[in-house]
């Protein structure tokens, strides 16, 4: 098992250039994504509410995403995802995650990346519901999931270990100028000391009341901002504004300039999925 220490970065200070409103080639605006109605999965042992995938054909990503709830004492059935990795970000509760012959535990704020093809299952081992985001790349399709009798006829040999990312909230130092602290959780480009089998990157941020990330764009990459707690307002230079409550997300197309601001009276916590992965030279400031 690999553990990655969160890396603090300030994307606002690592700019490779500037965009003006007339130079931004983005098509479309910010899209508000609310979770779909939950449906039972794994014979009713869990529920799944889709965020990105078949539910959102207008959004182009190289992954699918959903919100999963497992009651205490229940677990997903053992299964394999052929040719696909799964990232689990625990929002609440406690998870015991089987990955081939290895078992890891994860609580709120922790991330576990499961390599493709591993025999896996996720159990809720706390006193409350296990709640997590699941991100699957390439996007989930029924044909890639092997379970039940199929496990006996599918032979997948892998020595890949799960990657576990520590809770980013430990040891945070606030950037008091803008009221924001941002941590990279996983990035296959910047964290190249470990082989990370995904193309997107994931960052975590906390915004104090009044905190904001000023106008910027990400060249060639989309940004999906999921609100864990609180509320944000995502605004473009032409005045379009989208309010994003907890449990929902904002999809920002590649190159689109936007500002992200805490719209709540308390600290707001967000996740940022950048696809393809974020690098400093991709961030451009707006003038």
C-alpha positions as CSV (number, residue, x, y, z in Angstrom):
1,X,0.0,0.0,0.0
2,X,1.3,3.5,-0.9
3,X,0.5,6.6,1.2
4,X,0.8,10.0,-0.3
5,X,1.3,13.1,1.9
6,X,-0.9,16.0,0.8
7,X,1.0,18.7,-1.1
8,X,0.1,22.4,-0.5
9,X,-0.1,24.5,-3.5
10,X,-1.5,27.9,-4.4
11,X,-2.5,27.8,-8.0
12,X,-3.1,31.5,-8.1
13,X,0.6,32.2,-7.7
14,X,1.7,29.6,-10.2
15,X,0.5,31.3,-13.4
16,X,2.0,30.8,-16.8
17,X,0.2,33.8,-18.4
18,X,-3.0,35.7,-18.5
19,X,-6.3,35.4,-20.3
20,X,-8.6,38.3,-21.3
21,X,-12.3,37.9,-21.9
22,X,-11.8,38.0,-25.7
23,X,-9.1,35.4,-25.6
24,X,-11.0,32.7,-23.7
25,X,-12.0,29.9,-26.1
26,X,-14.3,28.1,-23.7
27,X,-17.6,26.8,-25.1
28,X,-20.6,27.0,-22.9
29,X,-20.8,28.2,-19.3
30,X,-20.7,26.8,-15.8
31,X,-23.0,23.8,-15.3
32,X,-24.7,23.1,-12.0
33,X,-24.8,19.3,-11.3
34,X,-27.3,18.0,-8.8
35,X,-27.2,14.3,-7.8
36,X,-29.7,12.0,-9.5
37,X,-32.3,10.2,-7.5
38,X,-30.6,7.3,-5.5
39,X,-31.1,3.8,-6.8
40,X,-30.3,0.5,-5.0
41,X,-27.1,-1.3,-6.0
42,X,-25.5,-4.6,-5.0
43,X,-28.9,-6.2,-4.2
44,X,-30.0,-3.3,-2.1
45,X,-26.9,-3.3,0.1
46,X,-26.1,0.3,-0.9
47,X,-27.6,3.2,-2.9
48,X,-26.0,5.1,-5.7
49,X,-26.8,8.7,-6.9
50,X,-25.2,9.5,-10.2
51,X,-23.4,12.9,-10.7
52,X,-21.5,12.5,-13.9
53,X,-22.0,9.9,-16.5
54,X,-25.1,8.7,-18.4
55,X,-27.0,11.3,-16.4
56,X,-25.0,14.2,-17.9
57,X,-24.5,13.6,-21.6
58,X,-23.8,17.3,-22.0
59,X,-20.7,17.1,-19.9
60,X,-17.5,15.7,-21.3
61,X,-15.2,14.0,-18.8
62,X,-13.0,10.9,-19.0
63,X,-14.6,9.6,-15.8
64,X,-18.0,8.9,-14.2
65,X,-18.8,10.0,-10.7
66,X,-21.5,9.1,-8.1
67,X,-22.5,9.3,-4.5
68,X,-22.8,6.0,-2.6
69,X,-24.3,5.3,0.8
70,X,-23.8,2.0,2.7
71,X,-25.6,1.4,6.0
72,X,-23.6,0.1,9.0
73,X,-22.8,-3.6,8.8
74,X,-23.4,-3.8,5.0
75,X,-21.0,-4.1,2.2
76,X,-20.7,-4.2,-1.6
77,X,-20.5,-7.6,-3.1
78,X,-17.0,-8.7,-4.2
79,X,-16.4,-7.6,-7.8
80,X,-13.8,-6.6,-10.3
81,X,-13.8,-3.6,-12.6
82,X,-12.0,-4.7,-15.7
83,X,-9.7,-2.1,-17.4
84,X,-11.0,0.6,-15.0
85,X,-9.7,2.3,-11.8
86,X,-11.9,3.4,-8.9
87,X,-11.2,6.4,-6.6
88,X,-13.1,6.5,-3.3
89,X,-13.3,9.7,-1.4
90,X,-14.9,9.1,2.0
91,X,-17.3,11.9,3.0
92,X,-18.5,10.3,6.3
93,X,-18.6,7.1,8.3
94,X,-15.9,4.4,8.2
95,X,-14.9,2.2,5.3
96,X,-13.1,-1.2,5.2
97,X,-11.9,-1.6,1.7
98,X,-10.8,-4.9,0.3
99,X,-8.3,-4.8,-2.6
100,X,-7.2,-8.3,-3.6
101,X,-5.4,-9.7,-0.5
102,X,-5.0,-6.3,1.2
103,X,-7.6,-4.5,3.3
104,X,-7.4,-0.8,4.2
105,X,-9.6,1.4,6.4
106,X,-10.6,5.0,5.6
107,X,-12.6,7.6,7.4
108,X,-14.0,11.0,6.4
109,X,-11.5,13.1,4.3
110,X,-9.4,10.1,3.2
111,X,-9.0,8.9,-0.4
112,X,-8.3,5.4,-1.6
113,X,-7.4,4.6,-5.3
114,X,-8.1,1.1,-6.3
115,X,-6.1,-0.2,-9.4
116,X,-8.0,-1.8,-12.3
117,X,-9.0,-5.4,-12.1
118,X,-8.5,-5.9,-8.4
119,X,-11.0,-8.1,-6.4
120,X,-12.7,-5.5,-4.3
121,X,-15.5,-4.8,-1.8
122,X,-16.3,-1.9,0.4
123,X,-17.9,-2.4,3.9
124,X,-19.4,0.1,6.2
125,X,-17.8,-0.6,9.6
126,X,-18.8,2.5,11.6
127,X,-21.9,3.4,13.7
128,X,-23.2,5.6,11.0
129,X,-23.8,5.4,7.2
130,X,-20.7,5.2,5.1
131,X,-20.9,8.0,2.5
132,X,-18.4,8.3,-0.3
133,X,-17.8,9.6,-3.8
134,X,-16.8,7.0,-6.4
135,X,-14.9,8.2,-9.5
136,X,-14.4,5.6,-12.2
137,X,-12.0,6.0,-15.1
138,X,-12.7,5.1,-17.9
139,X,-16.4,5.8,-17.2
140,X,-18.4,3.0,-15.7
141,X,-20.3,0.6,-18.0
142,X,-22.1,-2.5,-16.9
143,X,-19.9,-4.7,-19.1
144,X,-16.8,-3.9,-17.1
145,X,-18.2,-5.1,-13.8
146,X,-17.6,-8.8,-13.0
147,X,-19.3,-10.3,-9.9
148,X,-21.0,-13.5,-8.7
149,X,-20.2,-16.6,-10.7
150,X,-18.2,-14.5,-13.2
151,X,-15.4,-14.1,-10.6
152,X,-14.7,-17.8,-10.9
153,X,-14.1,-17.6,-14.7
154,X,-12.2,-14.3,-14.8
155,X,-8.5,-14.6,-13.8
156,X,-6.8,-11.2,-13.3
157,X,-3.3,-11.2,-11.8
158,X,-2.2,-7.9,-10.3
159,X,0.5,-6.9,-7.9
160,X,-0.8,-3.3,-7.8
161,X,-1.5,-1.9,-4.3
162,X,-4.2,0.6,-3.3
163,X,-3.0,4.2,-2.9
164,X,-4.2,5.8,0.3
165,X,-4.1,9.6,0.7
166,X,-4.0,11.0,4.3
167,X,-6.6,13.4,5.6
168,X,-5.7,16.8,4.1
169,X,-7.1,18.8,7.1
170,X,-4.2,17.8,9.4
171,X,-1.7,20.6,9.7
172,X,-3.5,23.1,7.3
173,X,-2.0,26.6,7.3
174,X,-4.5,29.2,6.1
175,X,-3.7,31.6,3.3
176,X,-5.2,34.5,5.2
177,X,-5.0,36.9,2.2
178,X,-7.7,35.2,0.3
179,X,-9.1,33.0,3.1
180,X,-8.4,29.7,1.3
181,X,-6.2,26.7,1.9
182,X,-5.7,24.2,-1.0
183,X,-4.1,20.8,-1.0
184,X,-3.3,18.5,-3.8
185,X,-4.5,15.0,-2.9
186,X,-3.5,13.1,-5.9
187,X,-1.9,14.1,-9.2
188,X,-0.3,11.7,-11.7
189,X,1.9,14.4,-13.1
190,X,3.2,16.2,-10.0
191,X,3.4,13.1,-7.8
192,X,5.5,11.0,-10.3
193,X,7.4,9.2,-7.6
194,X,4.4,6.9,-7.4
195,X,2.7,5.4,-10.4
196,X,-0.8,6.7,-10.3
197,X,-3.1,5.1,-12.9
198,X,-5.5,8.0,-13.6
199,X,-5.4,11.0,-15.9
200,X,-7.2,13.5,-13.7
201,X,-6.1,15.2,-10.5
202,X,-7.9,15.8,-7.2
203,X,-7.5,18.7,-4.8
204,X,-9.2,19.7,-1.6
205,X,-9.8,23.2,-0.4
206,X,-11.3,25.0,2.6
207,X,-12.6,28.5,2.2
208,X,-13.2,30.8,5.2
209,X,-16.3,33.0,5.2
210,X,-15.5,35.6,2.5
211,X,-12.7,33.4,1.1
212,X,-12.3,33.1,-2.6
213,X,-10.1,31.9,-5.5
214,X,-9.8,34.8,-7.9
215,X,-10.5,34.8,-11.6
216,X,-8.5,32.2,-13.4
217,X,-8.8,29.5,-16.1
218,X,-7.3,26.1,-16.6
219,X,-5.9,25.7,-20.1
220,X,-7.0,22.5,-21.8
221,X,-8.6,21.0,-18.7
222,X,-12.1,21.0,-17.2
223,X,-12.7,21.6,-13.5
224,X,-15.5,19.8,-11.6
225,X,-15.9,21.4,-8.2
226,X,-17.9,19.3,-5.7
227,X,-19.1,21.0,-2.5
228,X,-18.7,18.8,0.6
229,X,-19.9,21.3,3.1
230,X,-21.2,24.9,2.8
231,X,-21.9,26.7,-0.5
232,X,-19.9,28.3,-3.2
233,X,-20.7,30.8,-5.9
234,X,-18.9,30.3,-9.3
235,X,-18.9,33.5,-11.4
236,X,-17.6,34.3,-14.9
237,X,-16.3,37.7,-16.0
238,X,-19.5,38.3,-18.0
239,X,-21.5,38.2,-14.8
240,X,-23.0,34.7,-15.0
241,X,-23.1,33.2,-11.5
242,X,-24.0,29.7,-10.3
243,X,-24.7,28.9,-6.6
244,X,-23.6,25.4,-5.7
245,X,-24.9,23.9,-2.4
246,X,-23.4,21.0,-0.5
247,X,-23.9,17.7,-2.3
248,X,-23.9,19.3,-5.7
249,X,-21.1,20.3,-8.1
250,X,-20.2,22.9,-10.7
251,X,-18.7,21.8,-14.0
252,X,-16.3,24.4,-15.6
253,X,-15.4,23.6,-19.2
254,X,-11.7,23.8,-20.3
255,X,-10.3,27.4,-20.5
256,X,-13.4,29.1,-19.0
257,X,-12.4,31.9,-16.7
258,X,-14.2,31.8,-13.3
259,X,-14.0,33.0,-9.7
260,X,-14.9,30.6,-6.9
261,X,-16.2,32.3,-3.7
262,X,-17.5,31.0,-0.4
263,X,-21.2,31.9,-0.3
264,X,-21.9,30.5,3.2
265,X,-21.5,32.1,6.7
266,X,-19.2,29.3,7.8
267,X,-16.2,27.5,6.3
268,X,-16.9,25.8,3.0
269,X,-15.1,22.5,1.9
270,X,-14.7,21.5,-1.7
271,X,-13.1,19.0,-4.0
272,X,-11.7,20.0,-7.4
273,X,-11.4,17.3,-10.1
274,X,-9.2,18.6,-13.0
275,X,-9.2,16.6,-16.2
276,X,-6.6,16.1,-17.6
277,X,-4.5,16.6,-14.5
278,X,-3.6,20.1,-13.2
279,X,-0.1,21.4,-13.7
280,X,1.2,24.9,-12.7
281,X,1.6,26.0,-16.3
282,X,-2.1,25.3,-17.1
283,X,-3.3,28.0,-14.7
284,X,-3.8,31.4,-16.3
285,X,-4.9,34.5,-14.5
286,X,-7.6,36.8,-15.8
287,X,-6.9,40.5,-16.5
